[in-house]
């Protein structure tokens, strides 16, 4: 009995020691990259107030979430939590969502290769913008949308990705092409005429969905491209090619928001008011 207890204590100690060594390896592996993230943030934080806030970064590796959060000083990231996700998380993930195993805090969720180049760091800040949108007003705005209400009634938690939008409808694709070109040219009058036509052509759920994606992803892309410009990187304008997809709204939203901010500077900081203007 004594021998069994002794062997169990040894095994427990060995397991604990192994876990500590594994955590040390993970911390050392990402220490430099996370410090670089903070250094870059200091360079870009004046671009928009949202970039002044730092969020947890959850790195997915070997089917585990390694959650790094700021220490009490707020000056460095430390390993705060290790957890196994309930679902398989694909390599290459770039996302922002609350972590149910970490007090439902909003976090940027990425896989390890995100730190391979400067563009990867920029995408972390793109996801930080989504974290800030959620903290600000995302849930409130969703509750006002019939498309979100219908999805919630069906327990459809993936509607933002899978809503059956009529991207290939000729009327939509033609007018959205004109809209993209007008927004790129800064032709506000033509942009607003296109928006009126889109609102008249699309049914309410589809129009709401379009605006939701334009607001959420378009705003994040707008800030992303400002960051890219600051860091001397090529801007991201993906989504303009046909056939159109959800990503088209990233670019359309960024261009539309830019037009609206030119008309009213308050929209840059008051993103709730911005959304309601886009929905008009």
C-alpha positions in Angstrom: 0.0 0.0 0.0 2.8 2.4 1.0 4.7 1.5 -2.2 1.6 2.1 -4.4 1.1 5.5 -2.7 4.8 6.3 -3.3 4.6 5.4 -6.9 1.4 7.4 -7.4 3.1 10.5 -5.9 6.1 10.0 -8.2 3.8 9.7 -11.2 1.8 12.8 -10.2 5.0 14.8 -9.6 6.4 13.7 -13.0 3.1 14.7 -14.7 3.1 18.0 -13.0 6.7 18.6 -13.9 6.1 17.7 -17.5 3.2 20.1 -17.7 5.3 22.9 -16.3 8.1 22.2 -18.7 5.6 22.2 -21.6 4.1 25.5 -20.5 7.6 27.0 -20.3 8.4 25.9 -23.8 5.1 27.5 -25.1 5.8 30.7 -23.2 9.3 31.0 -24.6 8.1 30.1 -28.1 5.7 33.0 -28.3 7.4 35.5 -26.0 9.2 37.4 -28.7 6.3 37.5 -31.1 3.8 38.7 -28.5 6.2 41.5 -27.5 6.5 42.5 -31.1 2.7 42.7 -31.2 2.8 45.2 -28.4 5.6 47.1 -30.0 3.7 47.4 -33.3 0.5 48.4 -31.4 2.4 51.4 -29.9 3.2 52.6 -33.5 -0.4 52.3 -34.7 -2.6 53.1 -31.7 -3.3 56.6 -32.9 -5.0 55.4 -36.0 -8.2 54.7 -34.1 -9.1 54.6 -30.4 -10.0 50.9 -30.6 -6.4 50.1 -31.3 -5.4 51.4 -27.8 -7.0 48.4 -26.1 -5.2 45.1 -25.9 -7.2 41.8 -26.0 -6.3 38.3 -25.1 -4.6 36.3 -27.9 -5.6 32.6 -28.1 -3.1 30.6 -30.1 -4.3 27.2 -31.3 -1.6 24.6 -31.4 -1.8 20.8 -31.2 -5.6 20.9 -30.5 -5.1 23.2 -27.5 -5.9 26.8 -26.9 -3.0 28.7 -25.3 -4.5 31.9 -24.1 -2.1 34.8 -23.5 -3.4 37.8 -21.7 -1.8 41.0 -20.3 -0.2 40.9 -16.9 -1.1 43.3 -14.1 1.3 45.9 -15.5 -0.4 45.8 -18.9 3.0 45.8 -20.6 3.4 42.1 -21.5 1.5 39.0 -22.4 1.6 36.0 -20.1 0.1 32.5 -20.4 -3.2 32.8 -18.6 -5.1 29.6 -19.7 -4.7 26.3 -21.5 -7.9 24.6 -22.7 -9.1 22.1 -25.3 -11.6 23.4 -27.7 -15.0 21.7 -28.0 -14.8 21.8 -31.8 -11.9 21.2 -34.2 -10.3 24.6 -35.0 -8.8 24.7 -38.5 -5.2 25.8 -39.2 -5.1 29.3 -40.4 -7.9 30.5 -38.2 -8.2 34.3 -37.8 -11.2 35.0 -35.7 -12.6 36.9 -32.7 -15.1 35.5 -30.3 -15.7 35.1 -26.5 -13.9 32.2 -24.8 -16.4 30.3 -22.8 -13.6 28.7 -20.8 -12.0 32.1 -20.0 -14.8 34.2 -18.4 -16.3 34.8 -21.8 -13.7 37.4 -22.6 -13.4 38.5 -26.2 -10.2 37.2 -27.7 -8.3 37.1 -31.0 -8.0 33.4 -32.0 -5.2 32.5 -34.4 -3.0 29.6 -35.3 0.7 29.7 -34.8 1.8 30.7 -38.3 0.2 34.1 -37.9 3.5 35.4 -36.6 5.4 34.4 -39.7 5.2 37.8 -41.4 4.0 41.3 -40.7 0.7 40.8 -42.5 -0.2 38.2 -39.8 0.3 40.8 -37.1 -2.0 43.2 -39.0 -4.7 40.5 -39.1 -4.5 40.2 -35.3 -5.3 43.9 -35.1 -8.1 43.3 -37.6 -9.6 40.8 -35.1 -9.0 43.3 -32.2 -11.3 45.7 -34.0 -14.0 42.9 -34.0 -13.4 42.5 -30.2 -13.9 46.2 -29.8 -17.1 46.1 -31.9 -18.5 43.4 -29.6 -17.5 45.3 -26.5 -19.1 48.4 -27.9 -22.5 47.6 -29.4 -22.5 44.4 -31.5 -25.1 42.5 -29.4 -27.4 45.5 -29.1 -27.3 46.1 -32.9 -27.9 42.4 -33.7 -31.0 42.4 -31.5 -32.5 45.0 -33.8 -32.2 42.9 -36.9 -34.9 40.6 -38.2 -32.3 38.4 -39.9 -30.5 37.9 -36.6 -33.7 37.4 -34.7 -34.8 34.6 -37.1 -31.4 32.9 -36.8 -31.6 33.0 -33.0 -35.1 31.4 -33.1 -33.6 28.5 -35.1 -30.4 28.3 -32.9 -28.5 29.1 -36.1 -25.2 30.5 -34.7 -23.5 30.5 -38.0 -25.8 32.8 -39.9 -23.1 35.5 -40.3 -21.2 33.0 -42.4 -23.9 31.0 -44.0 -26.8 33.3 -44.8 -28.1 32.4 -48.3 -27.6 35.8 -49.8 -28.4 36.1 -53.5 -24.9 37.1 -54.6 -25.4 35.8 -58.2 -28.7 37.7 -58.7 -28.1 39.9 -61.8 -29.8 43.0 -60.4 -27.8 42.8 -57.2 -24.4 42.1 -58.9 -24.8 44.8 -61.5 -25.8 47.5 -59.0 -23.1 46.4 -56.5 -20.5 46.7 -59.2 -21.5 50.2 -59.9 -21.6 50.9 -56.2 -18.0 49.6 -55.7 -16.7 51.7 -58.6 -18.5 54.8 -57.4 -17.3 54.4 -53.8 -13.7 53.9 -55.1 -14.0 57.1 -57.1 -15.4 59.0 -54.2 -18.7 59.7 -56.0 -21.0 60.1 -53.0 -24.1 61.0 -55.0 -23.8 57.8 -57.1 -23.1 55.8 -54.0 -26.2 56.9 -52.3 -28.3 56.3 -55.4 -26.9 52.7 -55.5 -27.8 52.2 -51.8 -31.4 53.3 -52.4 -31.6 50.9 -55.3 -30.2 48.0 -53.2 -32.6 48.7 -50.4 -35.5 48.6 -52.8 -34.3 45.5 -54.6 -33.3 43.3 -51.7 -35.7 41.8 -49.2 -35.4 43.0 -45.6 -33.3 40.1 -44.3 -30.9 40.2 -47.2 -30.5 44.0 -47.0 -29.9 43.7 -43.2 -27.4 40.9 -43.8 -25.5 43.0 -46.4 -25.3 46.0 -44.1 -24.3 43.9 -41.1 -21.4 42.4 -43.0 -20.4 45.8 -44.5 -20.4 47.4 -41.0 -18.7 44.6 -39.1 -16.1 43.5 -41.7 -16.0 46.7 -43.7 -15.0 48.8 -40.6 -12.4 46.2 -39.6 -10.9 46.3 -43.1 -10.9 50.1 -43.2 -8.8 50.2 -40.1 -6.7 47.2 -41.3 -5.8 49.1 -44.5 -4.8 52.2 -42.5 -2.5 50.0 -40.4 -1.1 48.4 -43.6 -0.4 51.9 -45.0 1.3 52.9 -41.7 3.5 49.8 -41.9 4.3 50.2 -45.6 2.4 47.0 -46.6 0.1 46.6 -49.6 -3.5 47.3 -48.8 -6.1 44.5 -48.8 -8.8 45.0 -51.4 -9.9 41.4 -51.8 -13.5 40.6 -52.7 -14.1 42.8 -55.8 -13.9 39.9 -58.2 -17.0 38.1 -59.4 -18.8 36.0 -58.6 -19.4 38.0 -55.4 -19.2 36.4 -52.0 -19.5 37.5 -48.4 -16.0 38.9 -48.7 -17.2 41.4 -51.2 -19.0 43.2 -48.4 -15.7 43.6 -46.6 -14.5 45.8 -49.4 -17.8 47.4 -50.2 -18.3 48.2 -46.5 -14.8 49.7 -46.2 -15.4 52.0 -49.2 -18.9 53.0 -48.1 -17.8 53.8 -44.5 -15.0 55.9 -45.9 -17.6 57.9 -47.9 -19.8 58.3 -44.8 -16.9 59.4 -42.6 -15.9 62.0 -45.2 -19.5 63.4 -44.8 -19.6 63.1 -41.0 -16.4 62.6 -38.9 -18.4 61.5 -35.9 -19.0 58.2 -37.6 -15.4 57.2 -37.2 -15.7 56.9 -33.4 -19.5 56.4 -33.0 -19.8 53.1 -34.8 -23.3 52.5 -33.5 -24.5 55.7 -35.2 -22.5 54.6 -38.3 -24.4 51.3 -38.5 -27.8 53.0 -38.3 -26.8 55.4 -41.1 -25.7 52.5 -43.2 -29.0 50.8 -42.6 -31.0 53.7 -43.8 
